[in-house]
Amino acid sequence: MLEIARRRMSGAVLRRAALAAGLLTAGLAAVASGEPLATERVPEPLRPWIEWALLGHEAAVFLPTATMANQIALKLHGRPGDVLVAHEHSHVLVYEYGGVAAHAGLVTVGLANEAGRVTPEQIRRVAAPSTKAADQRVTVLSLENTHNNAGGRVWPIDELREVVATARELDLAVHLDGARLLNASTALGVEPREIGTLADSVTLCLSKGLGCPLGALLAGSQELIDGAFAPRSRS
C-alpha cells in the first residue's frame, strides 16, 4: 500500500512539474516577444498547458508576482477616483500597501463579513446609485478565492456565482484574486476554469500549488490583456 501511495504521489509531482515548466517556458517566451499568452501563439506541445491556465479567458500576460497582476487588473478596470470594493481583510487591501491608490487612483471600501466572503446585499448597499453627479462611482469588485486571511477558506461555487451576478446587475467589473485558485478548485471538485471564467479578470500565482520559483498570470479578454503591457512596463 505504501508503494502504491508513493507511485501515485510521484505521478502527481511529475505532472505538476511538467505543467509548471510549460507555463514558465511559455510565460518567459511571451515576455521576450512582447505578446500576450494565447493558445495559438505558443508551440504545439505547450498548448494544453496554456489552454488550461487561461481559465476560460482569451489571453493572459505573464508577470513576476500575483500582487503585480492584481494591481494591473484593478488599474485597467477603474479610473482615478472610482471606488474598489473588497472584503476588508483581502490581500488587495491588506498586503498590497495602498497599491490601488498609488497605481490606479482608486478609493477603497472594505466590507466586513465572515470567512473572507461578501454578500449580494452588502454589494447592493455600497453600490447604491446616488443622485449627486459628483459622487464617486463604485466600479470594481475584487474577490479572493481561496481567502488567505480567512485561513484559506473556499467560496462555495453557488455563493460565488450569486455575488458575481449581483455585480453584473450593478455594472461592476469583477476581478478574482485567484492566487490560490487551484486549491479552491481542488476543494470544490471543479475545474479551475469554472471558477476563473466567472470574473472579468483573474490572477493565478504559479508559485502556489504548482511550485514554480516565481511568476503569475493575469487572464482576461484579449482587449483587457492588450492593455496590461503598458502598466507592466511602468512597474
KASULVEN-V482092 format. One record per residue. RES is the residue in one letter. PSI is psi in radians with two decimals (999 if undefined). OMEGA is omega in degrees with one decimal (NA if undefined). Layout:
BEGIN
RES_PSI_OMEGA / RES_PSI_OMEGA
END
This chain:
BEGIN
M_-0.73_178.7 / L_-0.68_180.0 / E_-0.69_177.5 / I_-0.76_179.4 / A_-0.71_179.1 / R_-0.75_-179.4 / R_-0.73_179.3 / R_-0.74_179.4 / M_-0.70_179.3 / S_-0.72_178.4 / G_-0.73_179.2 / A_-0.73_179.9 / V_-0.73_179.9 / L_-0.73_178.8 / R_-0.74_179.6 / R_-0.71_179.3 / A_-0.69_178.7 / A_-0.73_178.5 / L_-0.80_-179.5 / A_-0.77_-179.5 / A_-0.71_178.8 / G_-0.75_-179.0 / L_-0.71_178.2 / L_-0.75_179.6 / T_-0.84_-179.7 / A_-0.69_-178.6 / G_-0.78_-179.7 / L_-0.62_176.5 / A_-0.66_179.1 / A_-0.65_176.6 / V_-0.77_-178.6 / A_-0.63_-176.9 / S_-0.29_-177.5 / G_0.36_-179.0 / E_2.67_173.0 / P_2.76_171.4 / L_2.14_175.3 / A_2.62_-172.4 / T_-0.76_-174.4 / E_-0.15_-176.1 / R_0.06_-179.1 / V_2.77_178.2 / P_2.63_-176.2 / E_-0.80_-177.6 / P_-0.43_-178.4 / L_-0.18_-172.7 / R_-0.68_177.4 / P_-0.65_-179.9 / W_-0.74_-177.3 / I_-0.74_178.6 / E_-0.71_178.2 / W_-0.77_-173.7 / A_-0.35_179.3 / L_-0.25_173.3 / L_0.66_177.8 / G_0.06_-178.5 / H_3.01_-174.6 / E_-0.62_-172.5 / A_2.96_178.0 / A_2.82_174.1 / V_2.42_179.7 / F_2.33_-177.8 / L_2.77_-178.0 / P_-0.66_-174.8 / T_2.78_176.6 / A_-0.55_176.0 / T_-0.77_178.0 / M_-0.69_178.3 / A_-0.79_177.8 / N_-0.80_-176.4 / Q_-0.75_179.7 / I_-0.75_-179.9 / A_-0.80_-177.0 / L_-0.59_175.7 / K_-0.69_-178.2 / L_-0.46_-177.4 / H_-0.32_-174.6 / G_2.97_176.0 / R_2.73_177.3 / P_2.28_-178.1 / G_-0.30_175.4 / D_2.87_-175.9 / V_2.27_173.4 / L_2.28_177.6 / V_2.34_178.4 / A_2.91_173.7 / H_2.49_-174.0 / E_-0.41_-179.3 / H_0.31_-178.5 / S_2.77_-178.2 / H_-0.72_-175.8 / V_-0.41_179.0 / L_-0.55_-172.7 / V_-0.79_-169.7 / Y_0.07_179.2 / E_0.18_162.0 / Y_0.89_177.0 / G_0.31_-177.4 / G_-0.66_-177.4 / V_-0.48_174.8 / A_-0.77_-176.8 / A_-0.73_-173.6 / H_-0.60_-173.4 / A_-0.19_-178.0 / G_0.39_-177.7 / L_2.50_170.2 / V_2.49_-176.3 / T_2.51_172.8 / V_2.09_178.3 / G_2.28_-179.2 / L_2.34_179.7 / A_2.27_175.2 / N_2.91_-177.1 / E_2.70_169.2 / A_0.34_178.0 / G_0.24_-177.2 / R_2.75_173.8 / V_2.82_-175.5 / T_2.78_174.9 / P_-0.65_-179.3 / E_-0.71_178.0 / Q_-0.74_-178.4 / I_-0.71_178.9 / R_-0.70_-179.5 / R_-0.82_-174.2 / V_-0.44_-178.2 / A_0.31_-179.8 / A_2.38_-178.7 / P_2.59_-179.9 / S_2.73_176.9 / T_-0.11_-177.9 / K_2.16_-179.1 / A_-0.45_-176.6 / A_-0.14_-178.7 / D_2.60_177.3 / Q_2.57_-178.3 / R_2.34_168.3 / V_2.06_-175.2 / T_-0.32_-172.5 / V_2.37_172.7 / L_2.21_176.8 / S_2.25_179.3 / L_2.73_-178.8 / E_2.18_-177.1 / N_1.97_-0.3 / T_2.87_-175.9 / H_1.97_-173.1 / N_-0.88_-175.9 / N_-0.16_174.8 / A_0.38_177.8 / G_0.44_-179.8 / G_0.44_-179.9 / R_2.55_-178.6 / V_2.36_173.4 / W_2.19_167.7 / P_2.38_-171.0 / I_-0.62_180.0 / D_-0.66_177.0 / E_-0.71_179.5 / L_-0.76_178.4 / R_-0.70_-178.3 / E_-0.74_179.4 / V_-0.76_179.1 / V_-0.70_178.2 / A_-0.67_177.3 / T_-0.75_177.8 / A_-0.72_178.2 / R_-0.74_179.3 / E_-0.60_-178.0 / L_0.11_177.5 / D_0.69_177.0 / L_2.45_169.6 / A_2.53_-178.2 / V_2.12_172.3 / H_2.39_177.6 / L_2.01_170.6 / D_1.61_-178.6 / G_0.66_179.4 / A_-0.72_179.3 / R_0.58_-176.9 / L_-0.58_-179.9 / L_-0.61_174.7 / N_-0.73_179.8 / A_-0.77_-178.2 / S_-0.64_177.7 / T_-0.79_-179.3 / A_-0.63_-177.7 / L_-0.29_-178.0 / G_0.57_178.6 / V_2.82_176.0 / E_2.53_179.6 / P_-0.64_-178.3 / R_-0.45_179.2 / E_-0.52_175.3 / I_-0.84_-173.6 / G_-0.63_-175.3 / T_-0.18_178.2 / L_-0.53_-173.9 / A_2.87_175.3 / D_-0.50_176.5 / S_2.67_-179.3 / V_2.40_175.2 / T_2.37_174.4 / L_2.10_179.7 / C_2.20_-176.4 / L_-0.24_179.0 / S_-0.07_177.9 / K_2.05_-180.0 / G_-0.49_-179.8 / L_-0.32_175.5 / G_0.30_174.9 / C_2.63_178.9 / P_-0.38_-179.2 / L_3.03_169.9 / G_2.65_176.4 / A_2.78_174.7 / L_2.44_167.7 / L_2.05_-177.4 / A_2.59_178.8 / G_-2.82_177.4 / S_2.83_178.4 / Q_-0.72_-179.6 / E_-0.77_-179.7 / L_-0.81_-176.4 / I_-0.60_174.8 / D_-0.57_179.8 / G_-0.13_-175.9 / A_-0.25_-172.8 / F_-0.64_178.6 / A_-0.87_177.5 / P_-0.50_175.8 / R_-0.73_-178.7 / S_-0.51_-179.0 / R_-0.31_-172.9 / S_999_NA
END
